[in-house]
Amino acid sequence: MELPGLAAAALAVACLLLLLLLALALGRRARGRGRLPPGPRPLPLLGNLLQLDLANMGKSLWKLGAEYGPIYTVHLGPRRVVVLCDYGAIREALVEQAESFADRGEEAIYDRLFQGYGCAFCPWERAKPLRRFAISTLRDFGVGKRGIEERILEEARFLVEVLADTRGRAVDPAPYLNRAVSNVISSVVFGSRFDYGDAEFLSLLHMMTEVFRFTSTSWGQLYEMFSGIMNLLPGPHQAAFKHLQGLEAFMERKVREKEKTLVPGAPRDLIDSFLLKREQEKGDPGSEFTRRNAVLSALNVFFAGTETVSTTLRYGLLLLLAHPQVEARLHAEIDREIGRQRGPRLDDRRRMPYTDAVVHEIQRFADVIPMGLTRRATRDTRLRGYAVPKGTEVIAVLSSALKDPQHFARPDVFDPGHFLDESGSFRKNEAFLPFSAGKRNCFGEMLARTELFLFLTCILQRFSCHSPVAREHLSVAPALVGFSSLPPAYRICFVPR
Ligand code: HEM
């Protein structure tokens, strides 16, 4: 062989060797990263749309788990998402590797407005200071203390009064519950409650209810997959977005008003405290205490604190109509432990295991946020041997914990016994996760649980709940399930006891 020929052959061998080494290195790296959890094969663009039920996304994600295991990968249109669908998987990810799953994933309709700002729909780095601040400010304004209890009881008195005015007529309970619940969080966020007839208040409530409803429709779930293209088209998503903009405009006005009347050292509410913190951190260019975060965090807390609790109460009263024997036992416990001479107090809960169990069972059965809020991996992570690369979205199907047959004997039945032991004492259940878990769990949990107990006992101390339709015609199945699970519309008579 001539010299140039030899050189060419040597070069070819060297190239081959180099390619081989490269392939080996890449292979090792890929093995190091590991495989994503298994899952159904996606179609281009559509992802796994054809295997999913837009009318009940949580349930269809849960069903796929039966085929692929409690940790699997699914494609919601173009979005690749890792799904966790049993208590163990949720715990292993959100609690045991809390930092790794603390980023927020996509919530398309909200993201269009919030764009990564505000404490709820933002990345973990931004959420950290905002959450810390919100939690300590909620405490400053009485959450977890006597202060908020007084506020809830005052609001419950207004509620009971308007319910008494219905004189046992059959009414839709939604507007009554919505106004009372929203006024509690209004006091925290704005330092004042609204009159029940206030036109602006009614418009805010309407906007929140409509957005919440939209996210629970099939259209809302479709939007979660294809928001990019759907933003260019007309449809109910445009109306929902307009409502969100209306809510933002209201909050902008509120913040502006408060800026004008702010008194240093004397915050009246959450917005004031935020604005004072902004003053404090004025010189820090990295501070998250900006005007934009003030408006959008206040909106997060106001919205989250209204719809969730009022939907739970509305579901709860429907369940009591369908289970009069449960209502009778609640009445008996209220009469025995509180009586009729004084109003309920949070302290009473310790002596009222049955009521406590009913409130838990309402939350378990109602399953108001079935898929939680989408998370995202903050770093390359391993989960049961699978790889979850940084940035991967993660959905924890909370229903799969709340309705887990390993943890609840009759998961599809409304039975307060799920939270009682043989002696009738309250029994905790680790799979009770309506508020989710980990670093981004719901920080309104304490407030929500206080409201549910006090509103329910105040209503039942004064009224019996009757259904204008025969019990066998009452359905307790949700009417819409998407982001939220909403009970069917119904009417109820509040009959004085
Ligand atoms: C029955 C009532 C409620 C339920 C079922 C509920 C449920 C949830 C769930 C499942 C999450 C997602 C948590 C996660 O990603 O792991 C959440 C987040 C949140 N909740 Fe609640 N919630 C309720 C009441 C409240 C109340 C009263 C407030 C008011 C303070 C509130 C404020 C928030 C906020 C601000 C977040 C976002 C937290 C973050 O991103 O770090 N929630 N809630």
Residues whose N, C-alpha, C, O or C-beta is under 5 A from the ligand:
A	BS01	HEM	C119 A120 A127 N300 V301 A304 G305 T308 V309 T312 V368 I369 G372 L373 P434 F435 S436 A437 K439 R440 N441 C442 F443 G444 L447 A448
